[in-house]
Amino acid sequence: MLRVHFTAEDLARVRLARLPDPLAETVLSLPVLQDGGPGGVALSGWRERTRSDLHASMRPLFELAPAGAGEYVPEVFTHAATDSLADSIDHTWSLPRRQWTADLRATALLHPRAPRWIHELHRGDAGWRTAVREALTAYHAVAVAPYWAQIAAAVHTDRTGRALDLADAGVDGLLAGLHPGVRWAPPVLHVPCETDADLRLGGQGLLLVPTFFWPRPLALVDNAEPDRPLVLRYPVARDLAAYGRVWAPAAAPGRDDTLGALLGGTRARVLRAAESPTSTGELGRRTGTSAATASHHATVLRAAGLLTTDRAGNAVRHALTPLGRALLGGERPAP
């Protein structure tokens, strides 16, 4: 168990990240792809499609983050919390040497048969850094990027609920409801961990980062950055149904192609991104388009009876109609 000790200053510096980190999700998905663990049958379509798109250049990644209970996922690849894969990789390469050394010690202890190239990577070998960057970029493009809108929608729903917890019950309510395995006994947060340790934040605060692929809370301890908030990743999908709700639209055979042919590719993404109610700006972020483009497509979808748009002052909220949800494969609309 990891016991995280808070001061009043730390409680004032608890923050919720808007989205998962693309690099962390990419690396944390690797064991899931290999062993069929979290998500089980609900992720079978994702596994099948991802495996069919793998190629030889990605093979080192499965040595870097192998499957199996107790296997070690290198913490240096789960530090960042940025909006892009490239920025997160740059952040990882810029970590101080002491953090790479700490991660190498953990790798040697928990993954003693790790290939020699992983040791060379941790020591800063430029060739392996280039190879790993290219492999991560290629793997992310087939395993994570096509599903980012679904992940973002699930996180948005989760974040909205946690914001309500914060508004209704303060930081105590937010931390108490973080995860069934996490216990908040003020001023200490108890987090399941492979080791037994105490960590005093000392004013650095806490950044809560959602994760889809990792099934358990994940805190960086030995490898923590003293000048930044402690990163604690918490899962937004806790059971098969939660995984299924996120992946089912994309997993249905031919559904994406059919929907895209019917509506157009961008408009289909906008419709799917509105599965959880959202603003125009967030709709653009979820689909990788500008707010103006998202607004244009939302207008067309609204005219077709697939979306509703509510306004409160300057705020706009888009949501699916029953017909729009049926088109995505949900319940049939009432007659």
VEXPA-781203 format. One record per residue (C-alpha): y, x, z; residue number from 1; chain; residue in one letter. Coordinates in steps of 0.001 Angstrom, whole numbers, plus 500000, padded with zeros to 6 digits. Last residue first. Layout:
<sites>
      py      px      pz    k  c  r
       Y       X       Z  NUM  A  A
...
</sites>
This chain:
<sites>
      py      px      pz    k  c  r
  505556  457807  467804  335  A  P
  505462  460489  470513  334  A  A
  505419  464011  469141  333  A  P
  502045  465776  468925  332  A  R
  501593  468460  471543  331  A  E
  502029  472102  470589  330  A  G
  501213  473810  467310  329  A  G
  504585  475206  466313  328  A  L
  505273  472104  464217  327  A  L
  504466  469966  467240  326  A  A
  507135  471795  469248  325  A  R
  509707  471134  466540  324  A  G
  508756  467455  466414  323  A  L
  509024  467140  470197  322  A  P
  512508  468703  469894  321  A  T
  512871  472392  470616  320  A  L
  515815  473686  472637  319  A  A
  519199  475304  471946  318  A  H
  521815  475718  474692  317  A  R
  525483  476427  473958  316  A  V
  528089  477534  476506  315  A  A
  531798  477293  475673  314  A  N
  532253  474136  477721  313  A  G
  528814  472661  478238  312  A  A
  527186  472178  474840  311  A  R
  523694  470921  474038  310  A  D
  521858  471773  470820  309  A  T
  518613  470071  469814  308  A  T
  516086  471618  467478  307  A  L
  513453  470430  464989  306  A  L
  515254  467321  463684  305  A  G
  515939  468771  460227  304  A  A
  519679  468876  460958  303  A  A
  518882  470855  464106  302  A  R
  516816  473330  462092  301  A  L
  519703  473850  459674  300  A  V
  522189  474334  462527  299  A  T
  519801  476723  464296  298  A  A
  519609  478774  461087  297  A  H
  523395  479158  460979  296  A  H
  523646  479904  464703  295  A  S
  520990  482626  464437  294  A  A
  522885  484222  461550  293  A  T
  526171  484127  463482  292  A  A
  524517  485505  466633  291  A  A
  523227  488446  464584  290  A  S
  519516  488868  463954  289  A  T
  516652  490619  465750  288  A  G
  514844  487350  466465  287  A  T
  514978  487416  470262  286  A  R
  518447  488977  470259  285  A  R
  519814  486293  467921  284  A  G
  518392  483480  470035  283  A  L
  519882  485216  473077  282  A  E
  523317  485031  471477  281  A  G
  522846  481397  470492  280  A  T
  521783  480403  473995  279  A  S
  518219  479574  475003  278  A  T
  515706  476881  475795  277  A  P
  512114  478244  475816  276  A  S
  510277  477627  472564  275  A  E
  513583  478549  470885  274  A  A
  512241  481909  469669  273  A  A
  509618  480046  467614  272  A  R
  512276  478098  465724  271  A  L
  514370  481216  465154  270  A  V
  511308  483111  463906  269  A  R
  510511  480312  461439  268  A  A
  514135  480368  460240  267  A  R
  513903  484105  459620  266  A  T
  510678  483842  457592  265  A  G
  511524  480777  455501  264  A  G
  510890  477206  456617  263  A  L
  507694  476128  454874  262  A  L
  506456  479498  453651  261  A  A
  507260  481024  457041  260  A  G
  505386  478253  458826  259  A  L
  502361  478745  456595  258  A  T
  502359  482535  456901  257  A  D
  502809  482380  460677  256  A  D
  500067  479761  461051  255  A  R
  497503  481568  458896  254  A  G
  494979  481866  461687  253  A  P
  496464  480760  465037  252  A  A
  497326  483884  467007  251  A  A
  501090  483775  466510  250  A  A
  501462  480339  468072  249  A  P
  498786  481021  470737  248  A  A
  500229  484266  472086  247  A  W
  502669  483222  474803  246  A  V
  500952  480042  475926  245  A  R
  497590  481820  475874  244  A  G
  498727  484638  478130  243  A  Y
  499985  482108  480679  242  A  A
  496778  480090  480406  241  A  A
  494673  483188  480956  240  A  L
  496376  483983  484251  239  A  D
  499237  485979  485769  238  A  R
  501641  486433  482868  237  A  A
  505122  487598  483980  236  A  V
  503822  490790  485542  235  A  P
  506135  492868  487806  234  A  Y
  507530  496301  487080  233  A  R
  509317  498018  489968  232  A  L
  511830  500672  488971  231  A  V
  513640  502370  491869  230  A  L
  517346  502480  491114  229  A  P
  518659  505722  489595  228  A  R
  519845  509032  491093  227  A  D
  516576  509838  492854  226  A  P
  514388  509321  489745  225  A  E
  510926  508313  490872  224  A  A
  507882  510356  489823  223  A  N
  506142  510361  493165  222  A  D
  506744  506603  493468  221  A  V
  507080  504584  490296  220  A  L
  506127  500998  491058  219  A  A
  503709  498817  489094  218  A  L
  502980  495221  490088  217  A  P
  499684  494125  488542  216  A  R
  498491  492649  485223  215  A  P
  500217  495134  482868  214  A  W
  500694  493659  479392  213  A  F
  503641  491342  479913  212  A  F
  505997  493397  482036  211  A  T
  509201  492285  483744  210  A  P
  511543  494926  485202  209  A  V
  512899  494595  488736  208  A  L
  515482  497325  489349  207  A  L
  515828  498270  493018  206  A  L
  518636  499943  494938  205  A  G
  519595  503621  495291  204  A  Q
  521072  503081  498768  203  A  G
  518558  505067  500812  202  A  G
  515529  503684  499007  201  A  L
  513114  504719  501713  200  A  R
  509576  504993  500361  199  A  L
  506540  504816  502622  198  A  D
  503062  505643  501344  197  A  A
  499415  504637  501214  196  A  D
  498053  505461  497756  195  A  T
  496623  503383  494910  194  A  E
  499419  500840  495364  193  A  C
  499894  497175  496218  192  A  P
  503594  496597  497080  191  A  V
  504906  495813  500571  190  A  H
  508681  495264  500601  189  A  L
  510280  496238  503913  188  A  V
  513580  494936  505413  187  A  P
  512474  492239  505821  186  A  P
  508766  491411  505493  185  A  A
  508377  490814  501744  184  A  W
  504787  490810  500536  183  A  R
  503672  491616  496985  182  A  V
  500202  490593  495802  181  A  G
  501197  486996  495076  180  A  P
  504167  488236  492989  179  A  H
  507982  488181  493259  178  A  L
  508330  485107  495427  177  A  G
  509340  486869  498639  176  A  A
  511611  489274  496750  175  A  L
  513674  486516  495119  174  A  L
  513771  484348  498240  173  A  G
  515009  487210  500408  172  A  D
  517541  488156  497709  171  A  V
  519204  484778  498108  170  A  G
  517384  481493  498749  169  A  A
  518760  478951  496275  168  A  D
  520713  481180  493876  167  A  A
  518142  483976  493971  166  A  L
  515264  481550  493485  165  A  D
  517216  479985  490604  164  A  L
  517623  483428  489031  163  A  A
  513884  483896  489488  162  A  R
  513168  480747  487523  161  A  G
  515516  481772  484726  160  A  T
  513914  485208  484611  159  A  R
  510446  483706  484149  158  A  D
  511592  481478  481286  157  A  T
  513425  484380  479636  156  A  H
  510382  486601  480112  155  A  V
  508148  484130  478306  154  A  A
  510664  483820  475455  153  A  A
  511029  487593  475195  152  A  A
  507251  488029  474975  151  A  I
  507035  485400  472233  150  A  Q
  509911  487005  470296  149  A  A
  508364  490464  470755  148  A  W
  505066  489495  469150  147  A  Y
  505415  491333  465819  146  A  P
  506987  494311  467667  145  A  A
  504105  494884  470078  144  A  V
  500836  495917  468432  143  A  A
  501656  496651  464771  142  A  V
  505098  498290  464942  141  A  A
  504448  499660  468442  140  A  H
  501476  501620  467063  139  A  Y
  503564  503277  464356  138  A  A
  506407  504168  466723  137  A  T
  504032  505426  469405  136  A  L
  502155  507592  466885  135  A  A
  505378  509066  465492  134  A  E
  506724  509828  468964  133  A  R
  503367  511306  469994  132  A  V
  503280  513623  466975  131  A  A
  506863  514777  467502  130  A  T
  506287  515436  471191  129  A  R
  503055  517226  470328  128  A  W
  504894  519633  468056  127  A  G
  507710  520212  470531  126  A  A
  505406  521295  473389  125  A  D
  507268  520349  476581  124  A  G
  504824  521279  479343  123  A  R
  503719  517661  479619  122  A  H
  502811  517686  475932  121  A  L
  500775  520859  476412  120  A  E
  498818  519230  479224  119  A  H
  498164  516219  476994  118  A  I
  497053  518605  474211  117  A  W
  494331  520020  476471  116  A  R
  492446  516746  476470  115  A  P
  492297  514772  479739  114  A  A
  488977  515307  481496  113  A  R
  490565  515364  484960  112  A  P
  492268  511978  484489  111  A  H
  493166  511005  488049  110  A  L
  493851  514450  489546  109  A  L
  494948  516323  486414  108  A  A
  497062  513340  485348  107  A  T
  498695  513159  488766  106  A  A
  499566  516856  488615  105  A  R
  500878  516405  485058  104  A  L
  503069  513534  486220  103  A  D
  504571  515661  488969  102  A  A
  505255  518458  486454  101  A  T
  506865  516010  484016  100  A  W
  509035  514775  486874   99  A  Q
  509992  518303  487971   98  A  R
  511003  519140  484363   97  A  R
  513733  516532  484457   96  A  P
  513335  513485  482178   95  A  L
  515023  513933  478784   94  A  S
  511834  513375  476737   93  A  W
  511358  510008  478458   92  A  T
  514950  508923  477828   91  A  H
  514570  509770  474138   90  A  D
  511366  507704  474060   89  A  I
  513227  504797  475666   88  A  S
  516087  505044  473181   87  A  D
  513662  505053  470224   86  A  A
  511737  502048  471551   85  A  L
  514883  499972  471873   84  A  S
  516578  497765  474473   83  A  D
  516331  500159  477404   82  A  T
  514473  500212  480720   81  A  A
  512917  503668  480899   80  A  A
  510493  505047  483433   79  A  H
  507135  503864  482067   78  A  T
  506280  506762  479748   77  A  F
  506754  509348  482502   76  A  V
  504305  507356  484597   75  A  E
  501309  508446  482544   74  A  P
  498762  505608  482661   73  A  V
  495934  506776  484936   72  A  Y
  492468  505324  484708   71  A  E
  491327  503619  487900   70  A  G
  489461  500846  486139   69  A  A
  488872  501646  482494   68  A  G
  490852  502149  479316   67  A  A
  492557  505326  478186   66  A  P
  496339  505932  478121   65  A  A
  496936  509415  476633   64  A  L
  493490  509579  475058   63  A  E
  494083  506225  473368   62  A  F
  497486  507469  472239   61  A  L
  495896  510471  470517   60  A  P
  494190  508122  467999   59  A  R
  497429  506727  466542   58  A  M
  497477  509124  463578   57  A  S
  493987  507928  462589   56  A  A
  494983  504381  461741   55  A  H
  495185  501058  463542   54  A  L
  495971  497874  461602   53  A  D
  492583  496153  462034   52  A  S
  492673  496950  465741   51  A  R
  495984  495109  466110   50  A  T
  494734  491984  464352   49  A  R
  491536  491782  466397   48  A  E
  493240  492601  469691   47  A  R
  495989  490023  469164   46  A  W
  493444  487372  468257   45  A  G
  491380  488189  471341   44  A  S
  494390  487962  473650   43  A  L
  493576  484553  475148   42  A  A
  489900  485548  475331   41  A  V
  490642  488109  478011   40  A  G
  494336  488161  478937   39  A  G
  494065  491207  481128   38  A  P
  490916  493241  480472   37  A  G
  489664  493522  476900   36  A  G
  488854  497219  477385   35  A  D
  490591  499002  474513   34  A  Q
  493548  496778  473672   33  A  L
  494375  496301  477347   32  A  V
  494255  500073  477929   31  A  P
  496829  500561  475126   30  A  L
  499121  497663  476052   29  A  S
  500672  499652  478912   28  A  L
  501913  502293  476460   27  A  V
  503635  499809  474140   26  A  T
  504975  497689  477003   25  A  E
  506423  500809  478635   24  A  A
  508048  501889  475382   23  A  L
  509585  498472  474635   22  A  P
  511048  498053  478164   21  A  D
  510633  494474  479293   20  A  P
  513675  492206  478930   19  A  L
  516755  491100  480901   18  A  R
  516162  493434  483846   17  A  A
  516603  491826  487263   16  A  L
  518794  493672  489787   15  A  R
  518654  494481  493503   14  A  V
  521746  496508  494432   13  A  R
  523044  494378  497341   12  A  A
  519635  494657  498984   11  A  L
  519849  498443  498635   10  A  D
  523233  498536  500381    9  A  E
  521862  496499  503288    8  A  A
  519100  499094  503592    7  A  T
  515649  498608  502139    6  A  F
  512309  500255  502951    5  A  H
  509598  500167  500267    4  A  V
  506102  500200  501744    3  A  R
  503494  501192  499153    2  A  L
  500000  500000  500000    1  A  M
</sites>
